[in-house]
């Protein structure tokens, strides 16, 4: 069975989120993707955000986020896996949510230097203002295999 790195890391992040006690929303576009004889939707507790948002425009934008970890009916983490797409698009999607909600970009190890090289003021300010952190794929693998605390791996630019 073939699946993308993007799909693989969404599954891993769903498993980590569940282990941490969160309920999982997986983005509408990603839900039908197959991995290990399942769809990503099978790892989700929610496939729509109707229960959380009345504003249809915001809801449709946030349903495009790759993953949301939820607890006590509140968004606790917004997660974007940026395997090959532009890192800046994650910032744009995440800006539809409350600034205080922690947001996480997960990228391949090889893209870390690309992220750190971005000097665009709008990007850097948005990254900080909207509570973004990042993590690389090998960090996700370490958390999954060792049950280490996710907080140890969150990085800032």
C-alpha positions in Angstrom: 0.0 0.0 0.0 1.4 3.4 -0.9 0.6 6.6 1.0 2.3 9.9 1.3 4.5 11.2 4.1 1.8 13.8 4.7 -0.7 11.0 5.4 1.8 9.0 7.4 2.5 11.9 9.8 -1.1 12.8 10.2 -1.8 9.2 11.4 1.2 9.5 13.8 0.0 12.8 15.1 -3.5 11.4 15.6 -2.1 8.6 17.6 0.0 11.0 19.7 -3.0 13.3 20.2 -5.2 10.3 21.4 -2.4 9.2 23.8 -2.4 12.7 25.2 -6.2 12.5 25.8 -7.3 14.7 22.9 -10.2 14.2 20.6 -9.1 14.5 17.0 -10.4 16.4 13.9 -8.7 15.6 10.6 -9.1 18.0 7.7 -11.8 17.5 5.2 -9.4 17.0 2.3 -7.3 14.5 4.2 -10.1 12.4 5.6 -10.4 10.0 2.6 -6.7 9.3 2.4 -5.9 5.7 3.0 -3.2 4.2 5.3 -2.8 0.7 6.7 -6.2 -0.4 5.3 -8.0 2.5 7.0 -8.9 6.1 6.0 -7.5 9.0 8.0 -11.1 9.7 9.0 -11.1 6.5 11.0 -8.5 8.1 13.3 -10.8 11.1 13.8 -13.4 11.8 16.5 -14.9 14.6 14.4 -15.2 14.9 10.6 -16.9 18.3 10.7 -16.6 21.3 13.0 -20.4 22.1 13.1 -20.4 21.6 16.9 -17.7 24.2 17.4 -18.3 27.1 15.0 -21.5 28.9 13.9 -19.7 31.2 11.4 -19.8 29.2 8.1 -16.9 31.0 6.5 -14.6 30.4 9.5 -15.8 26.8 9.8 -15.0 26.1 6.1 -11.5 27.6 6.5 -10.7 25.8 9.7 -12.0 22.5 8.2 -9.0 22.8 5.8 -6.5 22.7 8.7 -4.8 19.2 8.6 -5.6 18.4 12.2 -7.1 19.9 15.4 -6.6 18.4 18.8 -9.7 19.1 20.9 -10.4 18.8 24.7 -13.5 20.0 26.7 -15.1 21.3 23.5 -12.2 23.6 22.8 -9.5 23.6 20.2 -6.2 22.9 22.0 -3.8 22.6 19.1 -4.1 23.3 15.4 -1.6 21.2 13.4 -0.4 21.6 9.8 1.9 19.0 8.2 3.8 20.8 5.4 5.6 18.0 3.6 6.0 19.8 0.3 3.5 22.7 0.2 4.5 26.2 1.2 5.0 26.8 4.8 3.4 30.2 4.6 0.0 28.7 3.6 -0.2 27.1 7.0 0.1 30.5 8.6 -2.7 31.8 6.5 -5.1 28.9 7.3 -4.3 29.1 11.0 -5.0 32.8 11.2 -8.7 32.0 11.0 -8.5 30.7 14.6 -8.1 32.5 17.9 -4.6 33.8 18.3 -4.2 32.1 21.7 -4.7 28.6 20.4 -1.3 26.9 20.0 -0.5 26.0 16.4 2.1 23.6 15.2 3.7 23.1 11.8 5.3 19.7 11.3 7.9 19.5 8.6 10.4 17.1 7.1 13.8 17.3 8.8 15.3 18.6 5.6 12.9 21.6 5.5 14.0 22.9 9.0 16.7 25.1 7.5 14.2 26.4 4.9 11.9 27.5 7.7 14.7 29.1 9.7 15.8 31.0 6.6 12.5 32.8 6.1 13.1 36.5 6.8 9.7 37.8 5.6 8.5 40.1 8.4 4.9 39.3 7.8 5.6 35.6 8.2 7.8 35.9 11.3 5.3 38.3 13.0 2.4 36.1 12.1 4.2 33.0 13.4 4.7 34.7 16.8 1.5 36.6 17.0 -0.7 33.5 16.2 1.2 31.2 18.7 2.9 29.0 16.1 5.7 26.5 17.0 7.2 23.9 14.8 8.4 20.3 15.0 10.3 18.1 12.5 9.4 14.6 11.5 12.1 12.9 13.5 10.7 14.6 16.6 7.3 13.1 15.9 8.9 9.7 15.6 10.8 10.1 18.9 7.6 11.1 20.7 5.7 8.1 19.2 8.4 5.6 20.0 9.5 6.8 23.4 6.4 8.4 24.9 8.4 11.5 25.6 6.5 14.7 26.3 5.6 16.7 23.2 6.4 20.0 25.0 10.1 19.0 24.9 10.1 19.1 21.1 8.2 22.4 20.3 10.5 24.9 18.6 10.3 28.6 17.8 11.8 30.5 14.9 
